[in-house]
């Protein structure tokens, strides 16, 4: 009877979360509340709260709320702190105009390419590179519609081809600055197999093995699919009126443009250099993501002091760094909320039952079932809600125990699930990036999705096959 009650409660809890995701309601408070309710149900069932090294407050009915506080402390001293630092650095780069300079400098060579279909894969790859600077898919689309779209149209690219490429520019670029990669690396670092794993190693040693080949395949798929769709559309490639956001023109000397184009990428450049040195020489250099970002922030302040020669104004401008940290707080809160929800599920005993079920797959040659189920669930939620990361963040605390129970490497779960969410976002007609691009060219979101679906679905298939081929043989 207790087992039946547990499953009913768990199904109701997961169902509510799924409903909230699909309806695009704020998922953080829901996860907090449901997690707390689940902990109270566990206490009523005579079970203990399943939280690592948990020390009771001494008053049982206060303990679920103490878990929330303890989880905030735990998250803010690990992945949460890194995400806040990254948010601050991104905010400062926007304040000093470095992001606009980077977009301008990298996009300029596009104007010299006159073949519209050669431009399709080049623009796709360039846009993904720019997502390192502007991680928000919708913000990047707004800027590219204003800066790159006119260039693509002038080169002869069709209306829908240009829109589709821009709608898919923020997908799966391997970056240790991505909040999803930071979150999963922090979780992996707690395990014996990946003890102390920094986000840069997670990305440059593992993520890149799948993401780079997948990006190249998608670039080719874009080329052939847009060419096919243009041919099928025939003369129905009218321009119409296009609403373009205003982006300030970037002016300044060649030295200024060069230095400020590098600044947004500086943390990644530092991490890449250190990774190359440590991989080739065996030297021990501990350069974390947060350290690279702080060093880059200091360098950026020095550059601003030299450029403006106004110490008071420059130092006042650093406030944007701390405002940017505040802007990243919702991601940290989502991580904490997801962890509280998982504590609730663990407390009622669901995770133990799932682990027992997964153990049946271990050694049976069916280890790919768990990643396949999670990728399928991701696809369903993303297509219905348009959110590419909410489900991933909610699942981060579950990935390690479920993969271990199934006897497979957790990378075979984390990488395909994370990549699937980011890829399928451009296939959802209700995602922000698709609606922004569709609204700009006065077309239906379905028209955009028709152009993005084949390249993105091809990417999902390729990345899943690569993930299984590379990581399943590694074992748990």
Buried (B, 14 or more C-beta within 10 A) or exposed (E): EEEEEBBEBBEEBBEBBBEBBBEBEEBBEBBBBBBBBBBBBBBEBEBEBBBEEBEEBEEEEEBBBBBBEBBBEBBBEBBBBBBBBBBBBBBBBBBBBBBBBBBBBBBEEBEEBEEBBEBBBBBBBBBBBBBBBBBBBBBBBBBBBBBBBBBBBEBEBBBBBBBBBBBBBBBBBBBBBBBBBBBBBBBBBEBEBBEEBBBBBBBBEBBBBBBBBBBBBBBBBBBBBBBEBBEEBEEEEEEEEBEEBEBEEBEEEEEBBEBBBBBBBBBBEBBBEBBEEBEEEEEEEEBBBBBBBBBBBEBBBEBBBEBEEEEEEBEEBBEBBBBBBEBBBBBBBBBBBBBBBBBBBBBBBBBBBBBEEBBEBBEEEBBBBBBBEBBEBBBBBBBBBBBBBBBBBBBBBBBBBBBBBBBBBBBBBBBBBBBBBBBBBBBBBBBBBBBBBBEBBEBEBEBBBBBBBBBBBBBBEBBBBBBBEBBBEEEB
